[in-house]
Amino acid sequence: MDQIIKGSQSLAFVNAPYLVSAASVTGSKEAEGPLGKLFDMTSEDDLFGAQTWEEAESTMQKESCVLALGKAHVGAEEVRYLFGGDLLRQGIATSMGVEALQIPLFGLYGACSTSGEALALAAMSAAAGYGEYMLAVTSSHFGSAEKEFRFPLGYASQRPLSAHWTVTGSGAFLVRSAVTETQNSAEDVSRLSQGDTGEGREQEGRRKSHIRIAGVTVGKIVDYGLKDSQNMGACMAPAAMDTIVQNFKDMGRTEQDYDRIITGDLGYVGQSILFDLVRGKGYDIREKHLDCGMTIFDQQTQDTHAGGSGCGCAAVTLASFVLPKIEKGEWKRVLFVPTGALMSTVSYNEGASVPGIAHGIVLEHC
């Protein structure tokens, strides 16, 4: 059995799958931020040579997938399943973006938590032995998100200070089964013992990973009744608290067992609410916490108000900033908790509240 049920919402993997490569593609504003030099690809043209914002987002998804596969020297035909999603109706950025790869697709929607949902499903599938490689991808685009959820850019509406700035970016992650990793390592040892250096072999150059997905905590929908779509940090903070605390309970851990607890895009408003909510449950994560929405932009110079958001926010921050630190062993264990505000233009215009969801991914150096 390759996974153990932990508590009411979590899984711990006996043969934990490896996160073998990741790629990040972003737009111009992200390139000007604190992480700008860490992204794999940036573009001064936020249309990425396309005619529409939606086509631009699809282009980012395709490029991030191709980059992640290229880093690991893996062909698209070797990937068993692709788990992907975005913020747009019917997931069109994903379906049109990855079409050329011809990988069997599970289209997902978890709002800004989609990177966590995709990684959880990819890890579960790899641990269960459904295939050697799984690919997880997500994206968001400032232009397409504003048009979808708020106002066309030409309207020039004024944003309140609690509002977030949707990240133009896409992150892709290649997950590999631990069973096949072990088998290949044993085969490599056997060949070397027989004097075979492996030159010219297909496996030559394939990237070895020092990051494994040790477990997941699947989030629940949490709704505190907030209706302000321009204050998503407040809407998502209760879900982040619920998943973080549940992870502690299920795994038998506390905040001291993690080097970092990283949320997706609560921003400056949501972070303070999260700290209060978690403290009410008997934990204090202030010294361990990092928020992707607060990390990707410079609040003082880039006028992003409460911080970054969108599916791409947590994804590109994880790919460019977080994973290299785990790979090097600077952080031994990280709880990655991307957060999502589950709303649509219909639900908002009909006066419905904005529920949240957050998924927890336990990443460990190995």
Buried (B, 14 or more C-beta within 10 A) or exposed (E): EBBEEBBEBBBBBEBBBBBBBBBBBBBEBBBBBBBBEBBBBBBEEBBBEBEEBBBBBBBBBBBBBBBBBBBBBBEBEBBBBBBBBBBBEEBBBBBBBBEEBEBEBBBBBBBBBBBBBBBBBBBBBBBBEEBBBBBBBBBBBBBBBBBBBBEEEEEEEEBEEBBBBBBBBBBBBBBBBBBBBEEBEEEBEEBEEEEEEEEEEEEEEBEEBBBBBBBBBBBBEBBBEBEBBBBBBBBBBBBBBBBBBBBBBBBEBEBEBBBBBBBBBBBBBBBBBBBEBBEEEEBEBBEBBBBBBBBBBBBEEBEBBBBBBBBBBBBBBBBBBBBBBBBEEEBBBBBBBBBBBBBBEEBBEEEBBBBBBBBBBBBBBB
